[in-house]
Amino acid sequence: MYRNKNPFHWRFSRIFNMHEQCPVCGQQFELETGFWFGTGYVSYALGVAFSVFNLIWFWLFFGLSWRDNSVFIWLGVNGVILLVFQPWLMRISRVIYLYFFVYYDESTEQLPDPVNGHATKTIQ
């Protein structure tokens, strides 16, 4: 789906460098203009779930209290972790959002390739 397999590329302009179509089946990735704007909702839900997960492990290992300001320490730790994982979260939100609209059927692997006219290779 992405041209560069590494989501943590040092040039942020290459994080979303995607193919126009799937190299295997030819499915167009951007279904309509502005299609990827909906990934903001998926990314938000993933960020909230990730923050809840961070809250639970922080609470279990270190405890959480207003008296010793550990809530603010958790906020800082959570912010740094979210910032580090943001490229991965943004990429996975695009994949999840695309799965909402495009159904993958394994039986279509054996259909003839519309471009070349022969059966596509099965991936093993």
MMTF fields as JSON, N, C-alpha, C and O atoms, coordinates in Angstrom:
{
  "mmtfVersion": "1.0.0",
  "mmtfProducer": "UNKNOWN",
  "numBonds": 495,
  "numAtoms": 496,
  "numGroups": 124,
  "numChains": 1,
  "numModels": 1,
  "chainsPerModel": [1],
  "groupsPerChain": [124],
  "chainIdList": ["A"],
  "bondAtomList": [4, 2, 8, 6, 12, 10, 16, 14, 20, 18, 24, 22, 28, 26, 32, 30, 36, 34, 40, 38, 44, 42, 48, 46, 52, 50, 56, 54, 60, 58, 64, 62, 68, 66, 72, 70, 76, 74, 80, 78, 84, 82, 88, 86, 92, 90, 96, 94, 100, 98, 104, 102, 108, 106, 112, 110, 116, 114, 120, 118, 124, 122, 128, 126, 132, 130, 136, 134, 140, 138, 144, 142, 148, 146, 152, 150, 156, 154, 160, 158, 164, 162, 168, 166, 172, 170, 176, 174, 180, 178, 184, 182, 188, 186, 192, 190, 196, 194, 200, 198, 204, 202, 208, 206, 212, 210, 216, 214, 220, 218, 224, 222, 228, 226, 232, 230, 236, 234, 240, 238, 244, 242, 248, 246, 252, 250, 256, 254, 260, 258, 264, 262, 268, 266, 272, 270, 276, 274, 280, 278, 284, 282, 288, 286, 292, 290, 296, 294, 300, 298, 304, 302, 308, 306, 312, 310, 316, 314, 320, 318, 324, 322, 328, 326, 332, 330, 336, 334, 340, 338, 344, 342, 348, 346, 352, 350, 356, 354, 360, 358, 364, 362, 368, 366, 372, 370, 376, 374, 380, 378, 384, 382, 388, 386, 392, 390, 396, 394, 400, 398, 404, 402, 408, 406, 412, 410, 416, 414, 420, 418, 424, 422, 428, 426, 432, 430, 436, 434, 440, 438, 444, 442, 448, 446, 452, 450, 456, 454, 460, 458, 464, 462, 468, 466, 472, 470, 476, 474, 480, 478, 484, 482, 488, 486, 492, 490],
  "bondOrderList": [1, 1, 1, 1, 1, 1, 1, 1, 1, 1, 1, 1, 1, 1, 1, 1, 1, 1, 1, 1, 1, 1, 1, 1, 1, 1, 1, 1, 1, 1, 1, 1, 1, 1, 1, 1, 1, 1, 1, 1, 1, 1, 1, 1, 1, 1, 1, 1, 1, 1, 1, 1, 1, 1, 1, 1, 1, 1, 1, 1, 1, 1, 1, 1, 1, 1, 1, 1, 1, 1, 1, 1, 1, 1, 1, 1, 1, 1, 1, 1, 1, 1, 1, 1, 1, 1, 1, 1, 1, 1, 1, 1, 1, 1, 1, 1, 1, 1, 1, 1, 1, 1, 1, 1, 1, 1, 1, 1, 1, 1, 1, 1, 1, 1, 1, 1, 1, 1, 1, 1, 1, 1, 1],
  "groupList": [{"groupName": "MET", "atomNameList": ["N", "CA", "C", "O"], "elementList": ["N", "C", "C", "O"], "formalChargeList": [0, 0, 0, 0], "bondAtomList": [1, 0, 2, 1, 3, 2], "bondOrderList": [1, 1, 2], "singleLetterCode": "M", "chemCompType": "L-PEPTIDE LINKING"}, {"groupName": "TYR", "atomNameList": ["N", "CA", "C", "O"], "elementList": ["N", "C", "C", "O"], "formalChargeList": [0, 0, 0, 0], "bondAtomList": [1, 0, 2, 1, 3, 2], "bondOrderList": [1, 1, 2], "singleLetterCode": "Y", "chemCompType": "L-PEPTIDE LINKING"}, {"groupName": "ARG", "atomNameList": ["N", "CA", "C", "O"], "elementList": ["N", "C", "C", "O"], "formalChargeList": [0, 0, 0, 0], "bondAtomList": [1, 0, 2, 1, 3, 2], "bondOrderList": [1, 1, 2], "singleLetterCode": "R", "chemCompType": "L-PEPTIDE LINKING"}, {"groupName": "ASN", "atomNameList": ["N", "CA", "C", "O"], "elementList": ["N", "C", "C", "O"], "formalChargeList": [0, 0, 0, 0], "bondAtomList": [1, 0, 2, 1, 3, 2], "bondOrderList": [1, 1, 2], "singleLetterCode": "N", "chemCompType": "L-PEPTIDE LINKING"}, {"groupName": "LYS", "atomNameList": ["N", "CA", "C", "O"], "elementList": ["N", "C", "C", "O"], "formalChargeList": [0, 0, 0, 0], "bondAtomList": [1, 0, 2, 1, 3, 2], "bondOrderList": [1, 1, 2], "singleLetterCode": "K", "chemCompType": "L-PEPTIDE LINKING"}, {"groupName": "PRO", "atomNameList": ["N", "CA", "C", "O"], "elementList": ["N", "C", "C", "O"], "formalChargeList": [0, 0, 0, 0], "bondAtomList": [1, 0, 2, 1, 3, 2], "bondOrderList": [1, 1, 2], "singleLetterCode": "P", "chemCompType": "L-PEPTIDE LINKING"}, {"groupName": "PHE", "atomNameList": ["N", "CA", "C", "O"], "elementList": ["N", "C", "C", "O"], "formalChargeList": [0, 0, 0, 0], "bondAtomList": [1, 0, 2, 1, 3, 2], "bondOrderList": [1, 1, 2], "singleLetterCode": "F", "chemCompType": "L-PEPTIDE LINKING"}, {"groupName": "HIS", "atomNameList": ["N", "CA", "C", "O"], "elementList": ["N", "C", "C", "O"], "formalChargeList": [0, 0, 0, 0], "bondAtomList": [1, 0, 2, 1, 3, 2], "bondOrderList": [1, 1, 2], "singleLetterCode": "H", "chemCompType": "L-PEPTIDE LINKING"}, {"groupName": "TRP", "atomNameList": ["N", "CA", "C", "O"], "elementList": ["N", "C", "C", "O"], "formalChargeList": [0, 0, 0, 0], "bondAtomList": [1, 0, 2, 1, 3, 2], "bondOrderList": [1, 1, 2], "singleLetterCode": "W", "chemCompType": "L-PEPTIDE LINKING"}, {"groupName": "SER", "atomNameList": ["N", "CA", "C", "O"], "elementList": ["N", "C", "C", "O"], "formalChargeList": [0, 0, 0, 0], "bondAtomList": [1, 0, 2, 1, 3, 2], "bondOrderList": [1, 1, 2], "singleLetterCode": "S", "chemCompType": "L-PEPTIDE LINKING"}, {"groupName": "ILE", "atomNameList": ["N", "CA", "C", "O"], "elementList": ["N", "C", "C", "O"], "formalChargeList": [0, 0, 0, 0], "bondAtomList": [1, 0, 2, 1, 3, 2], "bondOrderList": [1, 1, 2], "singleLetterCode": "I", "chemCompType": "L-PEPTIDE LINKING"}, {"groupName": "GLU", "atomNameList": ["N", "CA", "C", "O"], "elementList": ["N", "C", "C", "O"], "formalChargeList": [0, 0, 0, 0], "bondAtomList": [1, 0, 2, 1, 3, 2], "bondOrderList": [1, 1, 2], "singleLetterCode": "E", "chemCompType": "L-PEPTIDE LINKING"}, {"groupName": "GLN", "atomNameList": ["N", "CA", "C", "O"], "elementList": ["N", "C", "C", "O"], "formalChargeList": [0, 0, 0, 0], "bondAtomList": [1, 0, 2, 1, 3, 2], "bondOrderList": [1, 1, 2], "singleLetterCode": "Q", "chemCompType": "L-PEPTIDE LINKING"}, {"groupName": "CYS", "atomNameList": ["N", "CA", "C", "O"], "elementList": ["N", "C", "C", "O"], "formalChargeList": [0, 0, 0, 0], "bondAtomList": [1, 0, 2, 1, 3, 2], "bondOrderList": [1, 1, 2], "singleLetterCode": "C", "chemCompType": "L-PEPTIDE LINKING"}, {"groupName": "VAL", "atomNameList": ["N", "CA", "C", "O"], "elementList": ["N", "C", "C", "O"], "formalChargeList": [0, 0, 0, 0], "bondAtomList": [1, 0, 2, 1, 3, 2], "bondOrderList": [1, 1, 2], "singleLetterCode": "V", "chemCompType": "L-PEPTIDE LINKING"}, {"groupName": "GLY", "atomNameList": ["N", "CA", "C", "O"], "elementList": ["N", "C", "C", "O"], "formalChargeList": [0, 0, 0, 0], "bondAtomList": [1, 0, 2, 1, 3, 2], "bondOrderList": [1, 1, 2], "singleLetterCode": "G", "chemCompType": "PEPTIDE LINKING"}, {"groupName": "LEU", "atomNameList": ["N", "CA", "C", "O"], "elementList": ["N", "C", "C", "O"], "formalChargeList": [0, 0, 0, 0], "bondAtomList": [1, 0, 2, 1, 3, 2], "bondOrderList": [1, 1, 2], "singleLetterCode": "L", "chemCompType": "L-PEPTIDE LINKING"}, {"groupName": "THR", "atomNameList": ["N", "CA", "C", "O"], "elementList": ["N", "C", "C", "O"], "formalChargeList": [0, 0, 0, 0], "bondAtomList": [1, 0, 2, 1, 3, 2], "bondOrderList": [1, 1, 2], "singleLetterCode": "T", "chemCompType": "L-PEPTIDE LINKING"}, {"groupName": "ALA", "atomNameList": ["N", "CA", "C", "O"], "elementList": ["N", "C", "C", "O"], "formalChargeList": [0, 0, 0, 0], "bondAtomList": [1, 0, 2, 1, 3, 2], "bondOrderList": [1, 1, 2], "singleLetterCode": "A", "chemCompType": "L-PEPTIDE LINKING"}, {"groupName": "ASP", "atomNameList": ["N", "CA", "C", "O"], "elementList": ["N", "C", "C", "O"], "formalChargeList": [0, 0, 0, 0], "bondAtomList": [1, 0, 2, 1, 3, 2], "bondOrderList": [1, 1, 2], "singleLetterCode": "D", "chemCompType": "L-PEPTIDE LINKING"}],
  "groupTypeList": [0, 1, 2, 3, 4, 3, 5, 6, 7, 8, 2, 6, 9, 2, 10, 6, 3, 0, 7, 11, 12, 13, 5, 14, 13, 15, 12, 12, 6, 11, 16, 11, 17, 15, 6, 8, 6, 15, 17, 15, 1, 14, 9, 1, 18, 16, 15, 14, 18, 6, 9, 14, 6, 3, 16, 10, 8, 6, 8, 16, 6, 6, 15, 16, 9, 8, 2, 19, 3, 9, 14, 6, 10, 8, 16, 15, 14, 3, 15, 14, 10, 16, 16, 14, 6, 12, 5, 8, 16, 0, 2, 10, 9, 2, 14, 10, 1, 16, 1, 6, 6, 14, 1, 1, 19, 11, 9, 17, 11, 12, 16, 5, 19, 5, 14, 3, 15, 7, 18, 17, 4, 17, 10, 12],
  "groupIdList": [1, 2, 3, 4, 5, 6, 7, 8, 9, 10, 11, 12, 13, 14, 15, 16, 17, 18, 19, 20, 21, 22, 23, 24, 25, 26, 27, 28, 29, 30, 31, 32, 33, 34, 35, 36, 37, 38, 39, 40, 41, 42, 43, 44, 45, 46, 47, 48, 49, 50, 51, 52, 53, 54, 55, 56, 57, 58, 59, 60, 61, 62, 63, 64, 65, 66, 67, 68, 69, 70, 71, 72, 73, 74, 75, 76, 77, 78, 79, 80, 81, 82, 83, 84, 85, 86, 87, 88, 89, 90, 91, 92, 93, 94, 95, 96, 97, 98, 99, 100, 101, 102, 103, 104, 105, 106, 107, 108, 109, 110, 111, 112, 113, 114, 115, 116, 117, 118, 119, 120, 121, 122, 123, 124],
  "secStructList": [7, 5, 1, 1, 1, 7, 1, 1, 7, 1, 1, 4, 4, 4, 6, 6, 7, 5, 7, 1, 5, 7, 6, 6, 6, 7, 7, 5, 1, 7, 7, 1, 6, 6, 4, 4, 4, 4, 2, 2, 2, 2, 2, 2, 2, 2, 2, 2, 2, 2, 2, 2, 2, 2, 2, 2, 2, 2, 2, 2, 2, 2, 7, 7, 7, 6, 6, 6, 6, 2, 2, 2, 2, 2, 2, 2, 2, 2, 2, 2, 2, 2, 2, 2, 2, 2, 2, 2, 2, 2, 2, 2, 2, 2, 2, 2, 2, 2, 2, 2, 2, 7, 7, 7, 7, 4, 4, 4, 4, 4, 1, 5, 7, 6, 6, 6, 1, 1, 5, 7, 7, 7, 7, 7],
  "xCoordList": [0.819, 0.0, 0.871, 0.584, 1.921, 2.829, 4.111, 4.562, 4.683, 5.909, 7.098, 7.969, 7.136, 8.201, 7.624, 6.646, 8.215, 7.692, 7.87, 7.134, 8.825, 9.133, 8.25, 8.379, 7.344, 6.512, 7.272, 6.784, 8.447, 9.223, 10.33, 11.495, 9.959, 10.926, 11.344, 10.531, 12.589, 13.086, 12.518, 12.541, 12.007, 11.332, 9.836, 9.304, 9.164, 7.736, 6.901, 5.775, 7.432, 6.674, 6.546, 5.711, 7.349, 7.301, 6.493, 6.391, 5.925, 5.158, 3.938, 3.616, 3.255, 2.033, 2.268, 1.312, 3.485, 3.784, 3.206, 3.798, 2.044, 1.315, 1.261, 1.428, 1.026, 0.742, -0.656, -1.516, -0.88, -2.212, -3.189, -4.344, -2.702, -3.514, -2.731, -1.508, -3.445, -2.814, -1.966, -2.464, -0.696, 0.143, -0.294, 0.095, -1.084, -1.505, -2.84, -2.958, -3.853, -5.204, -5.679, -6.68, -4.993, -5.386, -6.447, -6.942, -6.816, -7.817, -7.275, -6.162, -8.072, -7.673, -7.811, -8.834, -6.789, -6.795, -7.628, -8.396, -7.49, -8.283, -9.585, -9.614, -10.661, -11.916, -12.581, -13.268, -12.392, -12.923, -12.047, -11.236, -12.211, -11.423, -11.748, -12.919, -10.73, -10.919, -11.262, -11.716, -11.055, -11.42, -10.695, -11.275, -9.444, -8.639, -8.953, -8.393, -9.826, -10.188, -10.899, -10.82, -11.586, -12.281, -11.346, -11.77, -10.075, -9.142, -8.855, -8.326, -9.194, -9.023, -9.856, -9.421, -11.055, -11.908, -11.325, -11.357, -10.797, -10.18, -8.92, -8.673, -8.128, -6.91, -7.237, -6.525, -8.294, -8.715, -9.115, -8.718, -9.898, -10.32, -9.107, -9.034, -8.167, -6.957, -6.133, -5.583, -6.048, -5.309, -5.932, -5.218, -7.257, -7.952, -7.739, -7.45, -7.876, -7.664, -6.214, -5.971, -5.273, -3.866, -3.616, -2.843, -4.263, -4.106, -4.717, -4.156, -5.846, -6.459, -5.542, -5.354, -4.977, -4.023, -2.827, -2.394, -2.289, -1.169, -1.561, -0.763, -2.777, -3.259, -3.325, -2.942, -3.806, -3.946, -2.582, -2.377, -1.642, -0.34, 0.403, 1.11, 0.257, 0.911, 0.326, 1.057, -0.993, -1.666, -1.257, -1.049, -1.139, -0.757, 0.69, 0.98, 1.6, 3.008, 3.443, 4.285, 2.887, 3.363, 2.31, 2.654, 1.045, -0.015, -0.375, 0.405, -1.559, -2.041, -2.687, -3.573, -2.246, -2.788, -2.625, -1.671, -3.579, -3.475, -2.488, -1.946, -2.259, -1.415, 0.055, 0.74, 0.531, 1.95, 2.169, 3.266, 1.153, 1.209, 1.553, 2.066, 1.282, 1.568, 0.647, 0.973, -0.497, -1.386, -0.698, -0.799, -0.005, 0.695, 1.911, 2.266, 2.539, 3.642, 3.103, 3.715, 1.936, 1.325, 0.977, 1.188, 0.443, 0.114, 1.364, 1.308, 2.466, 3.711, 4.214, 4.597, 4.213, 4.662, 3.748, 4.224, 2.443, 1.483, 1.662, 1.585, 1.896, 2.121, 3.35, 3.324, 4.429, 5.656, 5.432, 5.851, 4.765, 4.519, 3.613, 3.855, 2.58, 1.709, 2.468, 2.249, 3.343, 4.131, 5.068, 5.241, 5.667, 6.579, 5.809, 6.276, 4.632, 3.866, 2.906, 2.169, 2.89, 1.95, 2.091, 1.066, 3.295, 3.361, 2.732, 2.046, 2.961, 2.369, 0.854, 0.121, 0.371, -1.073, -1.754, -2.859, -1.117, -1.713, -1.766, -2.738, -0.75, -0.765, -1.799, -2.543, -1.853, -2.789, -4.224, -5.137, -4.444, -5.798, -6.242, -7.425, -5.318, -5.668, -6.052, -6.997, -5.318, -5.619, -6.98, -7.781, -7.251, -8.538, -9.684, -10.724, -9.5, -10.553, -10.833, -11.986, -9.8, -9.992, -10.729, -11.528, -10.474, -11.168, -12.658, -13.436, -13.07, -14.503, -15.238, -16.415, -14.564, -15.216, -14.84, -15.585, -13.713, -13.261, -13.228, -12.549, -13.965, -14.017, -12.996, -12.909, -12.23, -11.233, -11.82, -12.269, -11.817, -12.326, -11.17, -10.59, -10.837, -9.697, -9.906, -8.934, -11.147, -11.397, -11.051, -10.926, -10.894, -10.561, -9.095, -8.696, -8.28, -6.869, -6.731, -5.765, -7.671, -7.566, -8.218, -8.153, -8.837, -9.437, -8.345, -7.236, -8.644, -7.626, -7.308, -8.161, -6.069, -5.597, -6.198, -6.022, -6.916, -7.552, -6.556, -6.891, -5.348, -4.366, -3.622, -3.5, -3.124, -2.283, -3.051, -2.567, -4.234, -5.052, -4.72, -5.28, -3.829, -3.522, -3.835, -4.068, -3.837, -4.156, -3.061, -1.875, -3.491, -2.522, -1.815, -2.336, -0.629, 0.128, -0.501, -0.98, -0.501, -0.989, 0.173, 1.284, -0.092, 0.93, 0.952, -0.08, 2.138, 2.25, 3.143, 3.353],
  "yCoordList": [-1.184, 0.0, 1.26, 2.222, 1.245, 2.393, 2.078, 0.934, 3.101, 2.904, 2.62, 1.82, 3.266, 3.063, 2.273, 2.702, 1.136, 0.268, 0.856, 0.495, 1.745, 2.308, 3.529, 4.536, 3.462, 4.636, 5.747, 6.874, 5.45, 6.437, 7.01, 7.04, 7.46, 8.031, 9.4, 10.123, 9.758, 11.032, 12.217, 13.336, 12.007, 13.085, 12.863, 11.893, 13.755, 13.588, 13.616, 13.119, 14.186, 14.228, 12.849, 12.657, 11.897, 10.555, 9.566, 8.395, 10.008, 9.106, 8.569, 7.387, 9.425, 9.026, 8.744, 8.756, 8.493, 8.237, 6.869, 5.829, 6.889, 5.661, 5.436, 6.36, 4.185, 3.865, 4.374, 4.465, 4.699, 5.114, 3.945, 4.109, 2.751, 1.539, 0.421, 0.488, -0.605, -1.781, -2.469, -2.734, -2.762, -3.405, -4.838, -5.367, -5.473, -6.852, -6.925, -7.614, -6.213, -6.363, -5.161, -5.264, -4.026, -2.854, -1.995, -1.054, -2.293, -1.491, -0.086, 0.094, 0.907, 2.293, 2.612, 2.292, 3.241, 3.503, 4.734, 4.691, 5.81, 7.001, 6.896, 7.155, 6.514, 6.222, 7.468, 7.391, 8.597, 9.868, 10.986, 10.775, 12.167, 13.309, 13.616, 13.702, 13.78, 14.051, 12.828, 12.955, 11.642, 10.404, 10.251, 9.757, 10.666, 10.425, 11.367, 11.199, 12.355, 13.23, 12.464, 12.849, 11.394, 10.578, 9.817, 9.327, 9.713, 8.991, 9.745, 9.167, 11.017, 11.773, 11.203, 11.191, 10.729, 10.118, 8.794, 8.497, 8.009, 6.736, 6.994, 6.314, 7.967, 8.304, 8.816, 8.503, 9.589, 10.078, 8.916, 8.877, 7.965, 6.806, 5.96, 5.481, 5.778, 5.033, 5.769, 5.142, 7.081, 7.87, 7.795, 7.699, 7.836, 7.717, 6.317, 6.182, 5.277, 3.911, 3.719, 3.069, 4.277, 4.189, 4.921, 4.45, 6.067, 6.824, 6.085, 6.105, 5.442, 4.65, 3.482, 3.18, 2.832, 1.749, 2.264, 1.611, 3.429, 4.019, 4.373, 4.215, 4.846, 5.182, 3.936, 3.978, 2.838, 1.604, 1.058, 0.716, 0.974, 0.424, 1.367, 0.908, 2.673, 3.619, 3.51, 3.565, 3.356, 3.225, 1.936, 1.93, 0.841, -0.443, -0.454, -1.017, 0.152, 0.104, 1.209, 0.97, 2.408, 3.541, 4.126, 4.843, 3.835, 4.445, 5.807, 6.43, 6.256, 7.527, 8.298, 7.786, 9.516, 10.322, 11.798, 12.196, 12.607, 14.052, 14.647, 15.73, 13.931, 14.473, 14.576, 15.523, 13.604, 13.63, 14.027, 13.856, 14.544, 15.022, 13.928, 14.228, 12.68, 11.603, 11.654, 11.094, 12.318, 12.492, 13.341, 13.056, 14.378, 15.249, 14.549, 14.789, 13.684, 12.888, 11.952, 11.795, 11.315, 10.445, 11.229, 10.739, 12.448, 13.261, 13.527, 13.463, 13.819, 14.057, 12.803, 12.84, 11.687, 10.415, 10.012, 9.585, 10.145, 9.802, 10.689, 10.207, 11.963, 12.875, 12.507, 12.553, 12.143, 11.75, 10.447, 10.321, 9.47, 8.191, 8.389, 7.792, 9.215, 9.485, 10.193, 9.912, 11.096, 11.805, 10.854, 10.973, 9.919, 8.959, 8.02, 7.707, 7.564, 6.599, 7.234, 6.512, 8.547, 9.222, 8.813, 8.607, 8.682, 8.229, 6.85, 6.622, 5.944, 4.61, 4.691, 4.031, 5.492, 5.635, 6.242, 5.834, 7.198, 7.819, 6.836, 6.827, 6.017, 5.023, 3.937, 3.566, 3.424, 2.346, 2.86, 2.09, 4.131, 4.683, 4.739, 4.559, 4.984, 4.94, 3.53, 3.342, 2.541, 1.15, 0.748, 0.145, 1.075, 0.723, 1.429, 0.822, 2.696, 3.447, 2.877, 2.83, 2.449, 1.835, 0.51, 0.165, -0.242, -1.512, -1.321, -2.251, -0.142, 0.122, 0.103, -0.254, 0.481, 0.677, -0.356, -0.543, -1.022, -1.984, -3.362, -3.571, -4.293, -5.657, -6.507, -6.468, -7.271, -8.154, -9.553, -10.119, -10.101, -11.448, -12.303, -12.009, -13.359, -14.191, -14.913, -15.243, -15.158, -15.878, -15.038, -15.587, -13.741, -12.895, -12.997, -12.453, -13.688, -13.85, -14.655, -14.467, -15.544, -16.423, -15.828, -16.439, -14.666, -14.033, -13.555, -13.25, -13.488, -13.008, -11.535, -10.738, -11.213, -9.843, -9.029, -9.392, -7.919, -7.159, -6.462, -6.141, -6.224, -5.512, -6.466, -6.213, -7.565, -8.477, -9.668, -10.326, -9.948, -11.021, -12.41, -13.389, -12.52, -13.838, -13.859, -12.816, -15.059, -15.196, -14.529, -14.59, -13.902, -13.251, -14.294, -15.385, -13.947, -14.864, -14.943, -13.939, -16.127, -16.263, -15.983, -16.47, -15.203, -14.817, -15.858, -16.176, -16.387, -17.432, -17.007, -17.765],
  "zCoordList": [0.0, 0.0, 0.0, -0.712, 0.793, 0.864, 0.097, 0.062, -0.511, -1.279, -0.363, -0.706, 0.789, 1.753, 2.929, 3.541, 3.246, 4.301, 5.699, 6.617, 5.868, 7.176, 7.447, 6.752, 8.452, 8.743, 9.465, 9.54, 9.993, 10.732, 9.86, 10.256, 8.678, 7.747, 8.254, 8.829, 8.049, 8.553, 7.797, 8.311, 6.59, 5.851, 5.962, 5.423, 6.654, 6.903, 5.634, 5.623, 4.575, 3.329, 2.693, 1.809, 3.121, 2.543, 3.38, 3.013, 4.481, 5.343, 4.602, 4.72, 3.84, 3.143, 1.667, 0.891, 1.256, -0.148, -0.532, -0.243, -1.185, -1.495, -2.999, -3.794, -3.362, -4.753, -5.093, -4.217, -6.342, -6.788, -6.711, -6.319, -7.095, -7.103, -6.449, -6.332, -6.024, -5.437, -6.507, -7.601, -6.213, -7.215, -7.539, -8.58, -6.685, -6.912, -7.643, -8.656, -7.131, -7.693, -8.499, -9.207, -8.412, -9.176, -8.515, -9.135, -7.256, -6.539, -6.326, -5.83, -6.706, -6.499, -5.014, -4.408, -4.418, -2.99, -2.625, -1.664, -3.365, -3.078, -3.867, -5.07, -3.182, -3.862, -4.425, -5.443, -3.791, -4.294, -3.761, -2.859, -4.315, -3.877, -2.423, -2.054, -1.601, -0.188, 0.63, 1.767, 0.076, 0.759, 2.091, 3.058, 2.149, 3.349, 4.496, 5.579, 4.309, 5.424, 6.53, 7.696, 6.183, 7.174, 8.097, 9.143, 7.718, 8.574, 9.864, 10.813, 9.908, 11.148, 12.279, 13.43, 11.958, 12.975, 13.461, 14.655, 12.543, 12.916, 13.735, 14.731, 13.319, 14.041, 15.443, 16.397, 15.573, 16.885, 17.789, 18.954, 17.265, 18.06, 18.465, 19.596, 17.548, 17.898, 18.953, 19.859, 18.842, 19.829, 21.208, 22.207, 21.277, 22.561, 23.138, 24.328, 22.318, 22.794, 23.265, 24.281, 22.535, 22.909, 24.225, 25.059, 24.417, 25.66, 26.844, 27.94, 26.64, 27.714, 28.078, 29.256, 27.071, 27.325, 28.124, 29.073, 27.75, 28.488, 29.916, 30.839, 30.098, 31.433, 32.314, 33.483, 31.758, 32.54, 32.951, 34.116, 31.998, 32.396, 33.333, 34.23, 33.143, 34.044, 35.446, 36.434, 35.532, 36.82, 37.525, 38.738, 36.767, 37.378, 37.857, 38.913, 37.106, 37.471, 38.432, 39.298, 38.296, 39.081, 40.016, 40.956, 39.776, 40.57, 40.02, 39.3, 40.367, 39.848, 40.985, 41.669, 41.181, 42.265, 41.927, 41.258, 42.403, 42.243, 43.241, 43.019, 44.344, 45.418, 45.033, 45.418, 44.276, 43.904, 42.441, 41.91, 41.807, 40.424, 39.417, 38.338, 39.745, 38.807, 37.587, 36.54, 37.718, 36.568, 35.507, 34.314, 35.94, 34.999, 34.39, 33.237, 35.18, 34.632, 33.565, 32.508, 33.839, 32.832, 31.571, 30.462, 31.731, 30.562, 29.715, 28.487, 30.359, 29.62, 28.932, 27.763, 29.662, 29.083, 27.933, 26.881, 28.125, 27.086, 25.85, 24.72, 26.066, 24.938, 24.132, 22.902, 24.815, 24.114, 23.349, 22.198, 23.993, 23.325, 22.107, 21.058, 22.232, 21.086, 19.965, 18.787, 20.33, 19.318, 18.57, 17.357, 19.293, 18.658, 17.74, 16.644, 18.174, 17.394, 16.394, 15.721, 16.276, 15.385, 13.92, 13.27, 13.36, 11.963, 11.759, 10.763, 12.686, 12.582, 12.748, 12.012, 13.706, 13.913, 12.685, 12.33, 12.044, 10.866, 9.707, 8.951, 9.557, 8.48, 8.732, 7.824, 9.957, 10.248, 10.203, 9.906, 10.488, 10.376, 8.913, 8.624, 7.992, 6.564, 6.14, 5.374, 6.638, 6.29, 6.839, 6.125, 8.097, 8.708, 7.99, 7.734, 7.667, 6.986, 5.599, 5.171, 4.902, 3.587, 3.713, 2.841, 4.789, 5.007, 5.262, 5.055, 5.706, 5.88, 4.542, 4.49, 3.473, 2.178, 1.117, 0.156, 1.27, 0.271, 0.922, 1.928, 0.34, 0.852, 0.119, -1.108, 0.869, 0.268, 0.159, 1.155, -1.023, -1.263, -1.777, -2.822, -1.041, -1.409, -2.741, -3.421, -3.116, -4.366, -5.596, -6.691, -5.447, -6.588, -6.979, -8.009, -6.173, -6.544, -7.823, -8.562, -8.103, -9.26, -10.508, -11.575, -10.404, -11.569, -12.522, -12.085, -13.805, -14.744, -14.52, -14.128, -14.781, -14.655, -15.795, -16.958, -15.489, -16.569, -17.484, -18.624, -17.012, -17.822, -18.744, -19.942, -18.181, -18.953, -19.529, -20.45, -18.998, -19.521, -19.018, -19.511, -18.055, -17.504, -16.013, -15.4, -15.436, -14.017, -13.165, -13.49, -12.083, -11.208, -10.36, -10.131, -9.901, -9.068, -7.688, -7.16, -7.105, -5.742, -4.8, -5.006, -3.779, -2.807, -1.702, -1.112, -1.429, -0.413, 0.698, 1.645]
}
